Amino acid sequence: MSYANKNNFDEENEEVFVVTIKELIFIGIVFVVILFVLYPKDIIKQQIVSEQSSYDLSMLYLKNLLKYSPKDESLKLILAEQSLRSGDIEESLSLLDILIYSQNPKIRSKALLLSYELRKSAYFKADNELKKRELARELKKLFYYIYSQKIYDEKKFDYWYREAVFNKHYKAAYYFLKKELLIKPKDISFLEMGYFLATKFKDEENAQKYIVSLIKYDIKHQDKWATAYYYYLINHKRYKEAKKIVERFGHLSQAWTIRLAEFYAMRKFYKKASKIYLQLFEKEKEYEKKKEYFFKAVSNLQAGGYYQKSAKIARKYQHNYYNDIEVRQFLLKLYLQTNHLDYAVELSKKILKSIFK
């Protein structure tokens, strides 16, 4: 131990003792030995863990304690945590790579979780693709073990859901997502992914549950979800439910009105289908589309056996098509089939009149 004069600080020239590094280490070792002799080991561990001011000093104590208890895995785990806090990630990982095979389930679990966290951090800091790919493989293995052994914290389902997606483990992602949706049933992003994964894993009950919730809560994209749900129901031949959806949204847009008409025609509600097509016909400005709706309005009445009504509807709107050969042929054939020779003669005269104007 050396000393120095204190001339610059006071007038009494008192001697100041300076401790060298070696002496400090020696004192530390002696202090650890005394602690180890006088106090229970668990109390020493608690004091080291609670030490926040000097991680280097804590690690010094830990390493010396390990000399006396080289098989103490709890000390190794504390040392790994302290190494991480001091920035020595490599030492921390080397300790954790041993502890993940511990026979003590608590030690093993903590080591696995901490090892995953460290490797995830290293993945984002990696400066080359080869290293990133290597770390990604390690992370997938660790994640699979954490998930399969249920080591995860059940209070952090959202965190583990994101980690499952990161590791492309969609079965685990779906598991965590369902848990999270029990807590946040109105979360649109979770509901959207829930619907996607439920469909992927053919979980029809939850697929329907999630898409109904999306229709209810995702107002901005309600039309998109309602459309998807409608075709989902149609594909699964659940026509009663499909009817409720298409009738609910049928008058909100032209696209839905067309779906409503198509649904009625498909389910052989021909009179209703004709009525919707006539509504579309009357609103439409574009000629070819208007003609299409006219044909469908009349044809659905014919398909339903409403022959006289089909002829009357056709006659009501025939003035739009005196110069259209395709429609004229369709109308003349219709009038003859329904025994309306008078309609056919009337139409023929008007056609001739329009030609010789």
C-alpha positions in Angstrom: 0.0 0.0 0.0 1.4 3.4 -1.0 0.8 6.9 0.3 1.1 10.5 -0.9 1.4 13.9 0.7 -1.7 16.0 0.9 0.1 19.4 0.6 -2.2 20.7 -2.0 -5.3 20.2 0.1 -4.6 21.4 3.6 -1.9 22.9 5.7 -1.3 19.9 8.0 0.5 17.7 5.4 -1.5 14.6 6.4 -0.6 11.4 4.6 -3.2 9.9 2.2 -3.1 6.1 1.6 -3.6 4.9 -2.0 -4.8 1.3 -2.7 -3.3 -0.4 -5.8 -5.3 -2.6 -8.2 -3.7 -5.8 -6.9 -4.4 -4.8 -3.3 -8.1 -4.0 -4.2 -8.5 -7.4 -5.8 -6.9 -9.0 -2.7 -9.3 -7.1 -0.4 -12.2 -8.2 -2.6 -11.2 -11.8 -2.4 -10.7 -11.6 1.4 -14.1 -9.8 1.6 -15.8 -12.6 -0.4 -14.2 -15.3 1.8 -15.4 -13.5 4.9 -18.9 -13.2 3.5 -18.9 -16.8 2.5 -17.8 -17.9 6.0 -20.1 -15.5 8.0 -23.2 -15.4 5.9 -25.5 -17.9 4.2 -24.9 -18.1 0.5 -28.4 -17.1 -0.5 -28.0 -13.8 1.3 -24.8 -13.1 -0.5 -26.5 -13.8 -3.9 -29.3 -11.4 -3.1 -26.8 -8.7 -2.2 -24.8 -9.2 -5.4 -28.0 -9.1 -7.5 -29.1 -5.9 -5.8 -25.8 -4.2 -6.5 -26.3 -1.6 -9.1 -23.3 0.7 -8.8 -20.5 -1.6 -9.9 -21.1 -4.6 -12.1 -17.3 -5.3 -12.3 -17.1 -5.6 -8.5 -20.2 -7.8 -8.4 -18.7 -10.1 -11.0 -15.4 -10.3 -9.0 -17.4 -11.5 -6.0 -19.3 -14.0 -8.2 -16.2 -15.5 -9.8 -14.6 -16.0 -6.4 -17.7 -17.5 -5.0 -17.8 -19.9 -7.9 -14.3 -21.1 -6.9 -15.8 -22.3 -3.7 -19.0 -23.6 -5.4 -18.1 -24.5 -9.0 -21.3 -26.6 -9.4 -23.7 -23.9 -8.2 -25.8 -23.2 -11.3 -27.7 -20.3 -9.6 -24.4 -18.5 -9.2 -23.6 -19.1 -12.9 -27.0 -17.7 -13.9 -26.4 -14.6 -11.8 -22.9 -14.2 -13.4 -24.5 -14.5 -16.8 -27.0 -11.8 -16.0 -24.3 -9.6 -14.5 -22.0 -10.2 -17.6 -24.9 -9.0 -19.8 -25.4 -5.9 -17.7 -21.7 -5.1 -17.9 -21.8 -5.5 -21.7 -19.9 -8.8 -21.9 -22.4 -10.7 -24.1 -19.9 -13.4 -25.2 -19.2 -14.5 -21.6 -22.9 -14.4 -20.8 -23.8 -16.6 -23.8 -21.0 -19.1 -23.0 -22.5 -19.5 -19.5 -26.1 -19.7 -20.8 -25.1 -22.4 -23.4 -24.2 -24.6 -20.5 -27.2 -23.7 -18.3 -29.8 -24.5 -21.0 -29.0 -28.2 -20.3 -29.5 -27.8 -16.5 -31.5 -30.5 -14.7 -33.1 -27.7 -12.7 -36.2 -26.6 -14.6 -36.1 -23.1 -13.2 -32.5 -22.6 -14.1 -33.0 -24.1 -17.5 -36.0 -22.0 -18.3 -34.3 -18.7 -17.3 -31.2 -19.6 -19.3 -33.3 -20.4 -22.4 -35.3 -17.2 -22.2 -32.2 -15.1 -21.6 -30.2 -16.9 -24.3 -33.1 -16.2 -26.8 -33.2 -12.5 -25.9 -29.4 -12.2 -26.3 -29.3 -13.9 -29.7 -32.3 -11.9 -30.9 -30.4 -8.7 -30.0 -27.2 -10.1 -31.7 -29.3 -10.9 -34.8 -30.3 -7.3 -35.4 -26.7 -6.1 -34.7 -25.1 -8.6 -37.1 -23.3 -6.9 -39.9 -23.3 -9.7 -42.5 -25.9 -12.0 -43.9 -24.1 -15.2 -43.1 -24.0 -14.4 -39.4 -27.7 -13.4 -39.5 -28.7 -16.6 -41.1 -26.8 -18.6 -38.5 -28.4 -16.6 -35.7 -31.8 -17.1 -37.3 -31.4 -20.8 -37.2 -30.4 -20.8 -33.6 -33.3 -18.6 -32.7 -35.8 -20.9 -34.4 -34.5 -23.9 -32.4 -34.6 -21.9 -29.2 -38.1 -20.6 -29.9 -39.4 -24.1 -30.8 -38.1 -25.4 -27.5 -39.5 -22.5 -25.5 -42.9 -22.9 -27.2 -43.1 -26.7 -27.0 -42.0 -26.8 -23.3 -44.3 -23.9 -22.4 -41.5 -21.9 -20.9 -42.9 -18.5 -22.1 -44.4 -16.0 -19.7 -48.2 -16.3 -20.0 -48.6 -12.6 -19.3 -46.8 -11.7 -22.5 -48.8 -13.5 -25.2 -48.5 -10.5 -27.5 -44.7 -10.6 -27.3 -44.6 -14.3 -28.0 -47.0 -13.9 -30.8 -44.6 -11.5 -32.5 -41.7 -13.8 -31.8 -43.6 -16.7 -33.4 -44.3 -14.6 -36.5 -40.6 -13.6 -36.6 -39.6 -17.2 -36.5 -42.2 -18.2 -39.1 -43.8 -20.6 -36.6 -47.4 -20.0 -37.6 -48.9 -22.7 -35.5 -47.4 -21.1 -32.4 -48.4 -17.6 -33.7 -52.0 -18.8 -34.0 -51.9 -20.2 -30.4 -50.6 -17.0 -28.9 -52.9 -14.9 -31.1 -56.0 -16.7 -29.8 -54.9 -16.1 -26.2 -54.3 -12.4 -26.9 -57.7 -12.1 -28.6 -59.4 -13.3 -25.4 -57.8 -10.2 -23.7 -58.3 -7.8 -26.7 -61.3 -9.0 -28.6 -61.7 -5.7 -30.6 -58.1 -5.4 -31.7 -58.4 -5.1 -35.5 -54.8 -6.2 -36.4 -55.1 -9.3 -34.2 -58.5 -10.1 -35.6 -57.3 -9.8 -39.2 -54.3 -12.1 -38.6 -56.6 -14.4 -36.6 -58.9 -14.7 -39.6 -56.0 -15.4 -41.9 -54.5 -18.1 -39.6 -57.9 -19.7 -38.8 -58.5 -20.0 -42.5 -54.9 -21.4 -43.0 -55.5 -24.1 -40.3 -59.1 -24.8 -41.4 -60.5 -23.6 -38.1 -63.9 -22.7 -39.4 -65.5 -21.8 -36.1 -62.9 -19.2 -35.3 -62.6 -18.0 -38.9 -66.3 -17.1 -38.8 -66.0 -15.6 -35.3 -63.1 -13.3 -36.3 -64.5 -12.1 -39.6 -67.9 -11.3 -38.0 -65.9 -9.2 -35.4 -64.0 -7.5 -38.3 -67.3 -6.6 -40.0 -68.4 -5.1 -36.7 -65.3 -3.3 -35.5 -63.2 -2.5 -38.7 -65.7 0.0 -40.1 -63.1 1.5 -42.5 -62.8 -1.9 -44.3 -66.3 -3.2 -43.5 -67.2 -3.8 -47.2 -64.1 -5.9 -47.7 -64.8 -8.2 -44.8 -68.5 -8.5 -45.5 -67.6 -9.5 -49.1 -65.1 -12.0 -47.9 -67.6 -13.4 -45.4 -70.4 -13.6 -48.0 -68.2 -15.7 -50.4 -67.0 -17.8 -47.5 -70.6 -18.7 -46.7 -71.4 -19.3 -50.4 -68.4 -21.6 -50.8 -69.5 -23.6 -47.7 -73.1 -23.7 -49.0 -74.4 -21.8 -45.9 -77.1 -20.0 -47.9 -79.3 -18.9 -45.0 -76.4 -16.9 -43.5 -75.3 -15.7 -46.9 -78.8 -14.4 -47.5 -78.7 -12.3 -44.3 -75.4 -10.7 -45.3 -76.3 -10.0 -48.9 -79.7 -8.5 -47.9 -78.1 -6.4 -45.2 -75.5 -4.9 -47.6 -77.5 -5.2 -50.8 -78.5 -1.6 -51.1 -75.2 0.0 -50.0 -73.4 -0.1 -53.3 -73.9 -1.2 -56.9 -71.5 -4.1 -56.3 -73.7 -5.4 -53.5 -76.9 -4.8 -55.4 -75.5 -7.0 -58.3 -74.5 -9.7 -55.7 -78.1 -9.5 -54.3 -79.6 -10.1 -57.8 -77.1 -12.9 -58.5 -77.9 -14.5 -55.1 -81.7 -14.5 -55.8 -81.2 -15.9 -59.2 -78.8 -18.6 -57.9 -81.3 -19.6 -55.2 -84.2 -19.5 -57.7 -85.9 -16.5 -56.2 -86.5 -15.4 -59.8 -89.1 -12.7 -59.2 -86.9 -11.0 -56.7 -83.9 -11.3 -59.0 -85.8 -9.7 -61.8 -86.9 -6.8 -59.6 -83.3 -6.0 -58.6 -82.1 -6.2 -62.2 -84.8 -3.8 -63.2 -83.5 -1.4 -60.6 -80.0 -1.7 -61.9 -81.3 -1.2 -65.5 -83.1 2.0 -64.6 -80.1 3.5 -62.8 -77.5 2.5 -65.4 -76.3 5.0 -68.0 -73.9 2.9 -70.0 -75.7 1.2 -72.9 -74.2 -2.3 -72.9 -74.6 -2.6 -69.1 -78.1 -1.4 -69.4 -78.9 -3.9 -72.1 -77.4 -6.7 -69.9 -79.6 -5.8 -66.9 -82.6 -5.7 -69.2 -82.0 -9.2 -70.6 -81.4 -10.6 -67.0 -84.6 -8.9 -65.7 -86.7 -10.5 -68.4 -84.9 -13.9 -68.5 -85.3 -14.4 -64.7 -89.0 -14.0 -65.0 -89.0 -16.5 -67.8 -86.9 -18.9 -65.7 -89.4 -18.6 -62.9 -92.4 -19.3 -65.2 -93.7 -15.8 -65.1 -94.1 -15.7 -68.9 -96.9 -13.0 -69.1 -95.1 -10.7 -66.7 -91.8 -11.1 -68.7 -93.6 -10.1 -71.9 -95.2 -7.0 -70.2 -91.9 -5.9 -68.7 -90.2 -6.4 -72.1 -92.9 -4.3 -73.9 -92.6 -1.6 -71.3 -88.9 -1.0 -72.1 -88.7 -2.0 -75.7 -88.6 1.6 -77.0 -84.9 1.7 -75.9 -84.0 -1.0 -78.5 -85.8 -0.4 -81.8 -82.4 -0.1 -83.5 -80.7 -2.9 -81.7 -80.9 -6.1 -83.8 -79.9 -8.5 -80.9 -82.7 -7.1 -78.6 -85.3 -7.0 -81.4 -84.8 -10.6 -82.2 -85.0 -11.5 -78.4 -88.2 -9.5 -78.0 -90.0 -10.9 -81.1 -89.1 -14.4 -80.0 -90.4 -13.7 -76.5 -93.7 -12.3 -77.7 -94.3 -15.3 -80.0 -93.4 -17.8 -77.2 -95.9 -16.1 -74.8 -98.6 -15.9 -77.5 -98.5 -12.1 -77.7 -98.8 -11.8 -81.5 -100.2 -8.3 -80.9 -97.0 -7.2 -79.1 -94.9 -8.7 -82.0 -97.0 -6.9 -84.7 -96.7 -3.6 -82.7 -93.0 -4.0 -82.3 -92.5 -4.8 -86.0 -94.4 -1.7 -87.1 -92.3 0.5 -84.8 -89.1 -1.1 -86.0 -90.1 -0.4 -89.7 -91.0 3.2 -88.7 -87.6 3.8 -87.1 -85.8 2.3 -90.1 -87.6 4.5 -92.7 -87.5 7.8 -90.7 
